[in-house]
Amino acid sequence: MSPNALEVVRRAYEAFNRGDLDSVVEYATPDFEYVATGTIPGAAGTYRGPEEYRRFLDWWWGEFDDPDIEVHELIDADNQVLACLTFRGRGKQSGVQTSWNIWQLWTVRDDKVVRGRGFTNKNEALEAAGVRG
């Protein structure tokens, strides 16, 4: 994997935390695909291309005030980056502060992200990345 892959993923999270969603999407290739798993209504599904991924990101910013992703660890997993994260936000409708641990697996080629996948289960994320827990 390119030594820049970890930095690409790190910069994308920093852009998300700034609310700079255009910069996040700029890291995606035209054939980018993101698979969001989980139990959050409105978030699970497959998003193809930068435009659909942007709608997914807009959904997060539409549902939560000042959403934030804390990056705990980025793991080099062959041609992928496994991210161990905590997502935080205050629900716009409920006003309730929430947080949960999530894992994302990114495939990076030539300093662009070609595929992403979200996980709510650490063991599933590690298995998908081919990493032992």
MDAnalysis code that builds the backbone (N, CA, C; Angstrom):
import MDAnalysis as mda
import numpy as np

u = mda.Universe.empty(399, n_residues=133, atom_resindex=np.repeat(np.arange(133), 3), trajectory=True)
u.add_TopologyAttr("name", ["N", "CA", "C"] * 133)
u.add_TopologyAttr("resid", np.arange(1, 134))
u.add_TopologyAttr("resname", ["MET", "SER", "PRO", "ASN", "ALA", "LEU", "GLU", "VAL", "VAL", "ARG", "ARG", "ALA", "TYR", "GLU", "ALA", "PHE", "ASN", "ARG", "GLY", "ASP", "LEU", "ASP", "SER", "VAL", "VAL", "GLU", "TYR", "ALA", "THR", "PRO", "ASP", "PHE", "GLU", "TYR", "VAL", "ALA", "THR", "GLY", "THR", "ILE", "PRO", "GLY", "ALA", "ALA", "GLY", "THR", "TYR", "ARG", "GLY", "PRO", "GLU", "GLU", "TYR", "ARG", "ARG", "PHE", "LEU", "ASP", "TRP", "TRP", "TRP", "GLY", "GLU", "PHE", "ASP", "ASP", "PRO", "ASP", "ILE", "GLU", "VAL", "HIS", "GLU", "LEU", "ILE", "ASP", "ALA", "ASP", "ASN", "GLN", "VAL", "LEU", "ALA", "CYS", "LEU", "THR", "PHE", "ARG", "GLY", "ARG", "GLY", "LYS", "GLN", "SER", "GLY", "VAL", "GLN", "THR", "SER", "TRP", "ASN", "ILE", "TRP", "GLN", "LEU", "TRP", "THR", "VAL", "ARG", "ASP", "ASP", "LYS", "VAL", "VAL", "ARG", "GLY", "ARG", "GLY", "PHE", "THR", "ASN", "LYS", "ASN", "GLU", "ALA", "LEU", "GLU", "ALA", "ALA", "GLY", "VAL", "ARG", "GLY"])
u.atoms.positions = np.array([
    [0.842, -1.177, 0.000],
    [0.000, 0.000, 0.000],
    [0.887, 1.239, 0.000],
    [0.416, 2.261, -0.649],
    [1.123, 3.531, -0.666],
    [1.210, 4.081, 0.756],
    [2.367, 4.624, 1.132],
    [2.463, 5.207, 2.477],
    [1.509, 6.380, 2.656],
    [1.014, 6.911, 1.540],
    [0.086, 8.033, 1.636],
    [-1.341, 7.609, 1.950],
    [-1.658, 6.318, 1.845],
    [-3.035, 5.866, 2.056],
    [-3.529, 6.212, 3.464],
    [-2.706, 5.982, 4.464],
    [-3.103, 6.334, 5.830],
    [-3.362, 7.828, 5.954],
    [-2.515, 8.615, 5.301],
    [-2.669, 10.072, 5.355],
    [-3.916, 10.531, 4.609],
    [-4.241, 9.891, 3.492],
    [-5.458, 10.226, 2.750],
    [-6.682, 10.023, 3.648],
    [-6.746, 8.884, 4.315],
    [-7.876, 8.581, 5.190],
    [-7.912, 9.559, 6.365],
    [-6.759, 9.830, 6.947],
    [-6.700, 10.774, 8.073],
    [-7.197, 12.160, 7.651],
    [-6.761, 12.623, 6.489],
    [-7.187, 13.952, 6.004],
    [-8.690, 13.995, 5.721],
    [-9.239, 12.893, 5.219],
    [-10.680, 12.853, 4.951],
    [-11.480, 12.982, 6.259],
    [-11.035, 12.301, 7.315],
    [-11.714, 12.444, 8.609],
    [-11.587, 13.867, 9.144],
    [-10.432, 14.464, 8.993],
    [-10.249, 15.852, 9.441],
    [-11.196, 16.782, 8.696],
    [-11.348, 16.573, 7.389],
    [-12.264, 17.401, 6.598],
    [-13.708, 17.204, 7.074],
    [-14.102, 15.939, 7.354],
    [-15.447, 15.677, 7.871],
    [-15.674, 16.460, 9.160],
    [-14.708, 16.411, 10.064],
    [-14.855, 17.089, 11.348],
    [-14.939, 18.602, 11.201],
    [-14.357, 19.153, 10.144],
    [-14.470, 20.589, 9.870],
    [-15.791, 20.938, 9.189],
    [-16.524, 19.901, 8.754],
    [-17.745, 20.142, 7.993],
    [-17.471, 20.406, 6.527],
    [-16.256, 20.127, 6.076],
    [-15.845, 20.345, 4.692],
    [-16.115, 19.074, 3.880],
    [-17.383, 18.829, 3.614],
    [-17.772, 17.594, 2.955],
    [-17.320, 17.543, 1.504],
    [-17.164, 18.702, 0.860],
    [-16.639, 18.714, -0.507],
    [-15.246, 18.105, -0.550],
    [-14.412, 18.434, 0.437],
    [-13.059, 17.875, 0.474],
    [-13.085, 16.376, 0.741],
    [-14.008, 15.924, 1.580],
    [-14.127, 14.485, 1.832],
    [-14.405, 13.769, 0.517],
    [-15.362, 14.270, -0.239],
    [-15.779, 13.634, -1.491],
    [-14.683, 13.699, -2.550],
    [-13.818, 14.700, -2.493],
    [-12.727, 14.815, -3.476],
    [-11.755, 13.643, -3.397],
    [-11.723, 12.943, -2.272],
    [-10.842, 11.780, -2.148],
    [-11.419, 10.533, -2.820],
    [-12.675, 10.580, -3.257],
    [-13.336, 9.421, -3.850],
    [-13.115, 9.372, -5.360],
    [-12.922, 8.157, -5.873],
    [-12.824, 7.959, -7.321],
    [-14.229, 8.040, -7.929],
    [-14.328, 8.234, -9.253],
    [-15.647, 8.283, -9.893],
    [-16.467, 7.007, -9.685],
    [-15.798, 5.857, -9.549],
    [-16.523, 4.595, -9.353],
    [-16.549, 4.166, -7.882],
    [-16.345, 5.100, -6.991],
    [-16.334, 4.857, -5.553],
    [-17.633, 4.192, -5.101],
    [-17.504, 3.323, -4.092],
    [-18.670, 2.677, -3.488],
    [-18.472, 2.626, -1.985],
    [-19.528, 2.993, -1.235],
    [-19.504, 2.886, 0.221],
    [-20.692, 2.058, 0.671],
    [-20.431, 1.059, 1.506],
    [-21.478, 0.196, 2.052],
    [-21.591, 0.503, 3.543],
    [-22.715, 1.072, 3.924],
    [-22.975, 1.414, 5.324],
    [-23.842, 0.327, 5.933],
    [-23.339, -0.307, 6.978],
    [-24.105, -1.322, 7.681],
    [-24.531, -0.752, 9.016],
    [-25.454, -1.408, 9.646],
    [-25.861, -0.948, 10.961],
    [-27.356, -0.872, 11.098],
    [-27.763, -0.294, 12.197],
    [-29.172, -0.275, 12.551],
    [-29.769, 1.124, 12.556],
    [-29.049, 2.115, 12.075],
    [-29.557, 3.480, 12.100],
    [-30.452, 3.702, 10.884],
    [-31.750, 3.955, 11.113],
    [-32.642, 4.181, 9.977],
    [-32.156, 5.348, 9.125],
    [-32.151, 5.159, 7.844],
    [-31.735, 6.216, 6.930],
    [-30.268, 6.185, 6.572],
    [-29.456, 5.410, 7.303],
    [-28.018, 5.422, 7.038],
    [-27.524, 4.157, 6.350],
    [-28.125, 3.011, 6.623],
    [-27.648, 1.759, 6.044],
    [-27.958, 1.722, 4.551],
    [-27.030, 1.143, 3.801],
    [-27.238, 1.009, 2.367],
    [-25.939, 1.094, 1.615],
    [-26.038, 1.025, 0.289],
    [-24.875, 1.126, -0.578],
    [-24.967, 2.428, -1.359],
    [-23.884, 3.169, -1.346],
    [-23.812, 4.475, -2.000],
    [-22.763, 4.385, -3.092],
    [-23.175, 4.623, -4.340],
    [-22.267, 4.486, -5.478],
    [-21.962, 5.850, -6.079],
    [-20.685, 6.111, -6.222],
    [-20.230, 7.364, -6.813],
    [-20.131, 8.470, -5.787],
    [-19.350, 9.487, -6.097],
    [-19.150, 10.601, -5.167],
    [-20.442, 11.345, -4.815],
    [-21.380, 11.450, -5.771],
    [-22.606, 12.198, -5.497],
    [-23.474, 11.500, -4.459],
    [-23.625, 10.177, -4.591],
    [-24.410, 9.444, -3.594],
    [-23.712, 9.460, -2.239],
    [-22.383, 9.360, -2.244],
    [-21.656, 9.400, -0.980],
    [-21.842, 10.764, -0.317],
    [-21.862, 11.812, -1.109],
    [-22.085, 13.158, -0.567],
    [-23.466, 13.234, 0.088],
    [-24.475, 12.610, -0.512],
    [-25.811, 12.597, 0.100],
    [-25.782, 11.861, 1.444],
    [-24.999, 10.780, 1.520],
    [-24.840, 10.051, 2.777],
    [-24.214, 10.958, 3.837],
    [-23.152, 11.657, 3.474],
    [-22.501, 12.564, 4.422],
    [-23.440, 13.693, 4.825],
    [-24.182, 14.246, 3.866],
    [-25.153, 15.298, 4.175],
    [-26.202, 14.800, 5.161],
    [-26.580, 13.518, 5.041],
    [-27.561, 12.951, 5.961],
    [-27.038, 13.054, 7.398],
    [-25.765, 12.676, 7.603],
    [-25.187, 12.758, 8.957],
    [-25.249, 14.184, 9.497],
    [-24.843, 15.140, 8.669],
    [-24.840, 16.530, 9.107],
    [-26.262, 17.062, 9.262],
    [-27.233, 16.464, 8.570],
    [-28.623, 16.864, 8.722],
    [-29.274, 16.305, 9.978],
    [-28.790, 15.172, 10.447],
    [-29.359, 14.515, 11.622],
    [-28.717, 14.938, 12.937],
    [-27.464, 15.369, 12.901],
    [-26.722, 15.664, 14.124],
    [-26.124, 17.063, 14.077],
    [-26.182, 17.738, 15.209],
    [-25.475, 19.002, 15.356],
    [-24.013, 18.693, 15.623],
    [-23.139, 19.314, 14.868],
    [-21.698, 19.178, 15.040],
    [-21.229, 17.734, 15.191],
    [-21.545, 16.885, 14.208],
    [-21.044, 15.511, 14.303],
    [-19.516, 15.509, 14.297],
    [-18.954, 14.564, 14.990],
    [-17.502, 14.498, 15.135],
    [-17.072, 13.043, 15.134],
    [-15.967, 12.778, 14.466],
    [-15.387, 11.443, 14.460],
    [-14.032, 11.504, 15.149],
    [-13.891, 10.746, 16.228],
    [-12.598, 10.625, 16.892],
    [-11.908, 9.376, 16.348],
    [-10.746, 9.581, 15.771],
    [-9.977, 8.473, 15.212],
    [-9.083, 7.906, 16.310],
    [-9.343, 6.658, 16.671],
    [-8.525, 5.999, 17.688],
    [-7.303, 5.327, 17.072],
    [-7.510, 4.727, 15.897],
    [-6.403, 4.006, 15.266],
    [-6.689, 3.831, 13.780],
    [-5.641, 3.957, 12.982],
    [-5.679, 3.626, 11.562],
    [-4.695, 2.490, 11.355],
    [-5.194, 1.383, 10.818],
    [-4.388, 0.180, 10.671],
    [-4.137, -0.104, 9.197],
    [-2.876, -0.236, 8.828],
    [-2.489, -0.610, 7.476],
    [-2.823, -2.079, 7.293],
    [-3.752, -2.383, 6.380],
    [-4.204, -3.758, 6.150],
    [-4.058, -4.092, 4.670],
    [-2.805, -4.295, 4.248],
    [-2.478, -4.591, 2.853],
    [-2.839, -3.400, 1.991],
    [-3.815, -3.507, 1.105],
    [-4.182, -2.366, 0.252],
    [-5.359, -1.606, 0.840],
    [-5.573, -1.761, 2.147],
    [-6.703, -1.133, 2.806],
    [-6.263, -0.440, 4.090],
    [-7.133, 0.444, 4.571],
    [-6.940, 1.104, 5.858],
    [-8.159, 0.797, 6.708],
    [-7.929, 0.193, 7.872],
    [-9.001, -0.063, 8.821],
    [-8.971, 1.044, 9.866],
    [-10.095, 1.715, 10.025],
    [-10.200, 2.822, 10.971],
    [-11.059, 2.419, 12.156],
    [-10.523, 2.618, 13.363],
    [-11.260, 2.387, 14.608],
    [-11.673, 3.764, 15.124],
    [-12.981, 3.974, 15.279],
    [-13.505, 5.326, 15.482],
    [-14.570, 5.384, 16.570],
    [-14.791, 6.606, 17.070],
    [-15.972, 6.908, 17.860],
    [-16.673, 8.067, 17.185],
    [-17.955, 7.873, 16.893],
    [-18.775, 8.930, 16.311],
    [-19.550, 9.591, 17.438],
    [-19.602, 10.921, 17.414],
    [-20.357, 11.672, 18.414],
    [-21.220, 12.716, 17.713],
    [-22.363, 12.986, 18.316],
    [-23.221, 14.042, 17.797],
    [-24.425, 14.233, 18.701],
    [-25.064, 15.382, 18.555],
    [-26.291, 15.679, 19.292],
    [-27.420, 15.640, 18.276],
    [-28.401, 14.783, 18.533],
    [-29.528, 14.653, 17.617],
    [-30.253, 15.976, 17.447],
    [-30.478, 16.379, 16.213],
    [-31.158, 17.649, 15.972],
    [-32.607, 17.618, 16.437],
    [-33.267, 16.481, 16.313],
    [-34.664, 16.398, 16.731],
    [-34.801, 16.135, 18.224],
    [-33.945, 15.268, 18.766],
    [-34.080, 14.874, 20.173],
    [-33.285, 15.762, 21.120],
    [-32.201, 16.346, 20.618],
    [-31.316, 17.114, 21.481],
    [-30.421, 16.250, 22.343],
    [-30.482, 14.943, 22.150],
    [-29.707, 14.000, 22.965],
    [-28.309, 13.826, 22.372],
    [-27.317, 13.946, 23.251],
    [-25.929, 13.691, 22.870],
    [-25.729, 12.183, 22.780],
    [-25.110, 11.716, 21.700],
    [-24.912, 10.285, 21.521],
    [-23.495, 10.012, 21.038],
    [-23.054, 8.806, 21.250],
    [-21.770, 8.383, 20.693],
    [-21.795, 6.875, 20.550],
    [-21.064, 6.379, 19.591],
    [-20.917, 4.947, 19.425],
    [-19.635, 4.650, 18.676],
    [-19.115, 3.464, 18.925],
    [-17.905, 3.019, 18.244],
    [-18.280, 2.424, 16.901],
    [-17.514, 2.771, 15.896],
    [-17.709, 2.234, 14.555],
    [-16.343, 1.889, 13.978],
    [-16.355, 1.086, 12.947],
    [-15.144, 0.706, 12.236],
    [-15.418, 0.887, 10.764],
    [-14.446, 1.412, 10.050],
    [-14.575, 1.586, 8.611],
    [-13.347, 1.015, 7.934],
    [-13.576, 0.382, 6.799],
    [-12.505, -0.212, 6.013],
    [-12.484, 0.477, 4.665],
    [-11.335, 1.062, 4.328],
    [-11.173, 1.842, 3.099],
    [-10.149, 1.181, 2.188],
    [-10.462, 1.115, 0.910],
    [-9.507, 0.666, -0.095],
    [-9.016, 1.910, -0.824],
    [-7.700, 2.116, -0.814],
    [-7.098, 3.316, -1.390],
    [-6.147, 2.916, -2.505],
    [-6.297, 3.555, -3.652],
    [-5.378, 3.355, -4.775],
    [-5.008, 4.710, -5.355],
    [-3.715, 4.915, -5.566],
    [-3.235, 6.165, -6.169],
    [-3.788, 7.388, -5.444],
    [-3.750, 7.338, -4.110],
    [-4.169, 8.442, -3.249],
    [-5.643, 8.816, -3.389],
    [-6.461, 7.882, -3.843],
    [-7.911, 8.073, -3.921],
    [-8.589, 6.869, -3.286],
    [-9.746, 7.087, -2.717],
    [-10.501, 6.005, -2.093],
    [-11.454, 5.415, -3.127],
    [-11.363, 4.090, -3.304],
    [-12.211, 3.423, -4.295],
    [-13.377, 2.673, -3.643],
    [-13.216, 2.337, -2.365],
    [-14.288, 1.594, -1.693],
    [-14.204, 1.816, -0.197],
    [-15.346, 1.870, 0.433],
    [-15.431, 1.971, 1.882],
    [-16.537, 1.088, 2.394],
    [-16.384, 0.665, 3.623],
    [-17.409, -0.173, 4.236],
    [-17.456, 0.132, 5.723],
    [-18.648, 0.307, 6.242],
    [-18.823, 0.589, 7.657],
    [-19.251, -0.648, 8.413],
    [-18.830, -0.721, 9.672],
    [-19.146, -1.868, 10.527],
    [-19.563, -1.375, 11.900],
    [-20.491, -2.088, 12.509],
    [-20.851, -1.825, 13.896],
    [-20.254, -2.872, 14.826],
    [-19.594, -3.865, 14.244],
    [-19.011, -4.959, 15.009],
    [-17.512, -5.034, 14.720],
    [-16.708, -4.929, 15.760],
    [-15.255, -4.915, 15.607],
    [-14.730, -6.194, 14.956],
    [-15.213, -7.350, 15.398],
    [-14.712, -8.599, 14.847],
    [-15.006, -8.731, 13.356],
    [-16.189, -8.285, 12.926],
    [-16.514, -8.320, 11.490],
    [-15.569, -7.408, 10.705],
    [-15.264, -6.254, 11.251],
    [-14.358, -5.314, 10.583],
    [-12.959, -5.908, 10.471],
    [-12.473, -6.492, 11.562],
    [-11.139, -7.111, 11.535],
    [-11.086, -8.270, 10.538],
    [-12.130, -9.068, 10.511],
    [-12.178, -10.194, 9.577],
    [-12.188, -9.698, 8.130],
    [-12.979, -8.685, 7.829],
    [-13.039, -8.136, 6.481],
    [-11.696, -7.576, 6.048],
    [-10.946, -7.029, 7.006],
    [-9.630, -6.453, 6.699],
    [-8.538, -7.506, 6.670],
    [-8.851, -8.712, 7.134],
    [-7.826, -9.762, 7.201],
    [-6.842, -9.540, 8.326],
    [-7.306, -8.868, 9.381],
    [-6.468, -8.543, 10.537],
    [-6.952, -9.364, 11.727],
    [-6.012, -9.890, 12.482],
    [-6.382, -10.633, 13.688],
    [-6.511, -9.677, 14.857],
    [-7.583, -9.877, 15.636],
    [-7.874, -9.014, 16.767],
    [-7.076, -9.290, 17.991],
])
